[in-house]
């Protein structure tokens, strides 16, 4: 009889502990999703900072122009959209590359960073013949900065864009 009572008491203690842990976890998860806006940037309780600027195209889907986490700025991929008109730039891969880099520069500068802070880029192109002209513009704009880079040829990009570039930059110097 005494053994059965001890088993029931043990089970009650385990259930009580589990319920308390679950309640605490639920409260912690709720706190992590709260955010506080601050002049084009917002920071969550978990330390993520969302970067937004009017000088780059608005994020039209559920993503951010940039996110700062762990000492790095992660810029969403940019296509050659003029932020003032909302239209894709025309005239070939060179003006398209210029516009994409302008857009990325705007997000980067919103966080107070320069091209020398860029550590990694990924370039997406729809045509292999666009590589050399894109690379000329990219090299000129990056100057002495030589971040790691991957170039990927893809079947298509949003809005039939010929190019998309994303970047990662360090925020702590």
N, C-alpha and C positions, 0 to 999 in steps of 0.2 A: 504494500500500500504506500509506504513512504517513498519507494523508488518511482512510482507513478506520479506522485506529487512533485518530486524533484524534476522529472521530465517535463511536466506541464509548466512548472515555474521557469525552467530553462527556455522552453519554447516561447513563453510570454516575454521573457527578457530579449530574446533574439528578434521577435516581431516588433517589440517596442523600439529597439535600436534601429532596425531596418526602416521603420516608419519615420523616425527622427532624421536619419541620413537622407532619405528620399525627400523629406520636406526641406531640408537644408539645401540639397542639390537644386530643387525647383526654384528656391529663392535666389541662389547664385546665378542660375541661368537667366532669370528675369533681369537681374541687375546688369548682366553682360550686354543685353540688347538695348539698354537705355543709351541715349546719346544727347550731347549738348552742342547745339550749333554755335559757331564762332567765326564770323566774317568769312564766309566762303569755305570754311573748314569745319568739320565736326569731329569730335573725339568720343569714342565709346568708353565705357568703363573698363573694357578689356585692353585699352591702350591703342586701338586702331584709330587713325586719323584719316578722314576722307577729304580729299583735296578737290576743289572745283574752282573754275575760273570762267569768266565770260569771254576770254580771249581764245578759247578753244571750243569746238562744237560741244553742245550739251549732250550728256549721256541720254540716249533715247530708249534704252532698255534698262533692266534692273542691274546696273553696274555703275561704277564711279569712274570719273576721269583719272583719278589717282588715289592710292591708298598708301599711307605710311605705316609701316610695321617693322619692328625689329631693327631700326636704324636704316631702313631702305624705303625708297619711294618706288612703288610699282605703278607705272603708267599704263592705262588700258590702251589697247591698240588704236591707233588713229588712222583714218583714211583721209584723202584730200578734200575735206569739206571746208568751205569758207565759213567761219563762224558767224560772219555778218549776214550772209545770204542764205546759208543752209544748203547751198548747192555744191555739187562736186566740181572741182576746177577742171578745165579743159586744156588742151594743148599738148598732151603727151606726158610721158613719164617724168621728165625733168621738172615741169611746173607742179606736177602731182607730188613728187618727192619733196620739193620745197615747201609746199603747203602742209604736208604731213609733219615735216620737221618743225615748221612754225607752230603747229598745233601742240606737238610734244614739248617744244620750248616754252610755250605758254603755261602748260601744266607744271613743268619743272620749275619755271621761274615763280609760280605761285607759291612754291615751297622754298624759294630763295636759293635755288641750286643753279649750277652752271654745267656746261657740257663736260667739263673735266670730272664732274661727280658721277657721270654715267658709267656704269660698270658692265652692262649687258644690253644688247638690243636684239630683237628678232624682226627680220624683214620678211614679209610675205609678198610674193609677186605672182601675177597670173601668166606672165610671159617671160621665158628665159632670155629673149633678146632685149628685155628691159634692164637686165642686170648691169651692164657696163654704164649706160647713162645714169641709172640710179646711183651706182657706186661713185661716179664722178661728183654728183651733187652731195651725196652722203659724206665723202671724204673731205670736200671743201668745207661743208658746214661743221663737221666734227673737229677740223683743225688738227692740233697736236694730240687731241684725245683719241685714244685707240681702245674703246671698250670691246669686250668679247662680243661676237656677233654670230648669229645663225641666219642664213637666208634659206627660205623654203618656197618652193614653187607649188602653187595650189591651183585647183580647178576653178575656184571662184571666191570672191570676197563680197562683203555687204555693198549694196547699191552698185554692183558691177564695177567696183573700184579696181584699178590696176595694181594698187599697192596698199599695204597696211604695215605699220611699224609700231612695235611696243618697246618699252624700255624699263630698265631698273637702274636706279641711281642711289648712291649712298647719301644719307642725310647728316651723318656725323663726320666731321673732319678733324 
